[in-house]
Amino acid sequence: MSTHLTDNLRKKLNGKLIAQGDPEYDEARKVYNAMINKHPKMIAFCANVDDVVECVNTARENNLLLAIRSGGHNAGGLGICDDGLVIDLSMMKETKMDTSNNIIWVQAGILLKELDAITHTIGMSVPAGVVGTTGVAGLTLGGGLGHLTRRYGLSIDNLIEAEVVLANGSVVKANQNENPDLFWALRGGGGNFGVVVSFRFKMHPVSMPVGGPMFWDLSDAKSILQWYRNFLKTAPDDINGFFAFMVVPPIDHFPPEYHLKKMCAIVWCYTGDPEKAGEVFNPVRQLKKPAMDMVGTIPMPALQSMFDGLLPSGLQMYWKADFYNDISDEAIDVHLKHAATLPTMLSSMHLYPVNGAAARVNKQDTAWNYRDAFLSGVVLGIDPDPDNNEKMISWAREYWNDLHRFSSGGAYVNFTMDEGEEEVKNNYSANYQRLSQIKRKYDPNNLFRVNQNIKPAVM
Ligand SMILES: Cc1cc2nc3c(=O)[nH]c(=O)nc-3n(C[C@H](O)[C@H](O)[C@H](O)COP(=O)(O)OP(=O)(O)OC[C@H]3O[C@@H](n4cnc5c(N)ncnc54)[C@H](O)[C@@H]3O)c2cc1C
């Protein structure tokens, strides 16, 4: 790339351009997953929508590979690229609340914990994920699973409008009335259709739920997982719990006798009448008394950032995912086999419910196809030391391979690495064709292809 092009773009931006050779370059090209080591030509820290338009036009006119980064959390590193231009939105964090209609407008650079901190001031929440450092933009565009999924649906089910810079440089709104096809595609279709510069979300009155983790010994995991399956199938929407196999970290928060022990856990979020929380949790407490029971009234921002300290940026991460329509006793046995060999202290396996409110949205109403799945599973190999990559990657692959026969047929796009075209098709299933037609309309030359890429339909 010519210095001329870099200089030109640098001059035009209100924000900051960092290019190869600049002193801040190596810091600026980092993403959350340290396994990803890409070298873009330029990273544009955009200050406003005009900057984003300038970058999109520059990439298109100069045939540059273009990546979009908001929170930088994508496990597959899809917020960065080699040799191209990165649009970084982390400077764009403005927000506006419309308290009379319970709506919040946020720019795309906002992180979950920043959104939570604002909505919590008025006792509200937007359904999002379980780690506060995640970007609202990438999480939402892929779907958005979290503590409020069963109660209020996915993040996309609470999206009212997005403002988007399209491949031709125009800026449009997408909502139920304006560009409804684009609005449909954005709700699950990721960064394929343009750069979303802001989102408008519905807020809900969730402020102090009863939540937190319960832990059991691995020897109790079979009966806990069977109970979890049966309970969640018919549980009221106001109770959400994600299941995990994990290693207890050796920190003061946990009694020393459990440090570094492999255990199973359910991380709860109950948003019903707090007086009834005892009734809700007693069945599982009576089935097997938790070894550690940390459930209590908790501010929503604290629940949604409970694991942030354990998961700083810069870890090595390798993820494999699938949706499951059910979890049979046979599948539970497969889980138990691999849970017993968790390869590193931070490696784990999570199952997130996608039933309740999320399942009452029609499969065809948004791009997110797996509305009839029961659980979204992800096997997570995580460790600070790259020397452990081989062992955690082979553990994650074997675990996933053994379970894959129970899959619904695809995985949640935000839980997968960069797995290629066939996997993307599986992940969108029957919605892929429509997505590919909408892609042809809004991005016929596939400018936005550093993502779980949907190819423009061929005429
Ligand atoms: C520790 C951790 C916890 C997580 N927890 C959850 C969870 O609880 N629930 C859940 O659903 N997911 C979760 N995820 C997955 C997360 O949703 C994805 O990693 C998501 O891609 C992160 O978004 P980001 O903006 O941080 O990512 P980035 O890496 O910045 O971007 C990821 C992708 O999104 C696209 N994109 C980002 N911003 C924009 C934009 N403004 N316009 C258009 N496209 C854009 C990019 O093309 C890119 O492909 C978690 C991830 C991590 C690492």
The ligand as a Gaussian input file, in Angstrom:
#p B3LYP/6-31G(d) Opt

LIG

0 1
 C      -14.895000     -14.050000      27.004000
 C      -16.025000     -14.070000      26.021000
 C      -17.322000     -14.182000      26.468000
 C      -18.389000     -14.221000      25.571000
 N      -19.657000     -14.341000      26.045000
 C      -20.703000     -14.336000      25.194000
 C      -22.028000     -14.416000      25.667000
 O      -22.277000     -14.479000      26.859000
 N      -23.036000     -14.404000      24.756000
 C      -22.800000     -14.334000      23.437000
 O      -23.767000     -14.326000      22.672000
 N      -21.547000     -14.265000      22.949000
 C      -20.498000     -14.266000      23.796000
 N      -19.225000     -14.201000      23.319000
 C      -19.009000     -14.220000      21.875000
 C      -19.122000     -12.832000      21.297000
 O      -20.482000     -12.554000      21.081000
 C      -18.389000     -12.756000      19.969000
 O      -17.029000     -13.003000      20.214000
 C      -18.565000     -11.404000      19.286000
 O      -18.046000     -11.510000      17.977000
 C      -17.872000     -10.317000      20.031000
 O      -18.175000      -9.061000      19.518000
 P      -17.038000      -7.931000      19.488000
 O      -17.648000      -6.689000      18.984000
 O      -16.342000      -7.902000      20.786000
 O      -16.069000      -8.601000      18.434000
 P      -15.103000      -8.099000      17.267000
 O      -13.966000      -9.066000      17.290000
 O      -14.818000      -6.671000      17.339000
 O      -15.994000      -8.370000      15.975000
 C      -16.447000      -9.651000      15.701000
 C      -17.207000      -9.758000      14.420000
 O      -18.354000      -8.933000      14.456000
 C      -18.412000      -8.065000      13.331000
 N      -18.614000      -6.705000      13.831000
 C      -18.158000      -6.182000      14.986000
 N      -18.584000      -4.925000      15.107000
 C      -19.314000      -4.645000      14.023000
 C      -20.017000      -3.499000      13.586000
 N      -20.047000      -2.395000      14.310000
 N      -20.664000      -3.551000      12.394000
 C      -20.644000      -4.681000      11.646000
 N      -19.982000      -5.780000      12.029000
 C      -19.334000      -5.771000      13.200000
 C      -17.057000      -8.125000      12.639000
 O      -17.218000      -8.282000      11.261000
 C      -16.436000      -9.362000      13.185000
 O      -16.592000     -10.400000      12.265000
 C      -18.146000     -14.122000      24.193000
 C      -16.824000     -13.993000      23.739000
 C      -15.773000     -13.965000      24.635000
 C      -14.375000     -13.876000      24.128000

